[in-house]
Amino acid sequence: VAMSGGVDSSVTLLKIIEMGLEPIGVTMKLWDNKKFKGSQFQESSCCGIEEINGAKLVCDQFGVLHYTLDFTDAFISQVVDNFVNEYLDGKTPNPCVRCNSFVKWDAFIDQAEQFGAKYIATGHYARIGFNQGHFSLHKGVDPLKDQSYVLWGIPSETLARTLLPLGELTKKDVR
């Protein structure tokens, strides 16, 4: 289970436990200010020590192992460098789509393999369907929270190993 330390990933963990699966919590560290001397940027909410600690505390409360994995190099090479190059070429890239398609899901699936895990799960508000032998992405039921637009680049074979338990819920229900 991808764990950010927030309510969505915490409820996702609970839903996975309720499904009878044995989860492992994983927090992906995507940014490190130490690599960029002189950076004035704060650690982002997906990478800060407070969020990592929050995710670990939630996992501890449920008796679930938690790992923090460093994906900063992949994030820089696959997302940041691409964003800069595309922007300098006059294009308007969406780093969230690229991050989900090339870093989070690919790296997460690779890590799941190392852990011997069959599925990965996230707290995104989207749904996965299966029709005529193919998995496909669908909007979440909450029109105000749907996140399928940032997941569109995830291939069918990866969706086959992905669980999105919040896709059938509204944010109000999750809270």
Buried (B, 14 or more C-beta within 10 A) or exposed (E): BBBBBBBBBBBBBBBBBEEEBEBBBBBBBBBBBEEEEEEEEEBEEBBBEEBBEBBBEBBEEBEBEBBBEEBBEBBBEBBBEBBEEBEEEEEEBBBBBBBBBBBBBBBBBEBBEEEEBEBBBBBBBBBBEEEEEEBEBEBBBBEEBBBBEBBEBBEEEBBEBBBBBBBEBBBEEBE
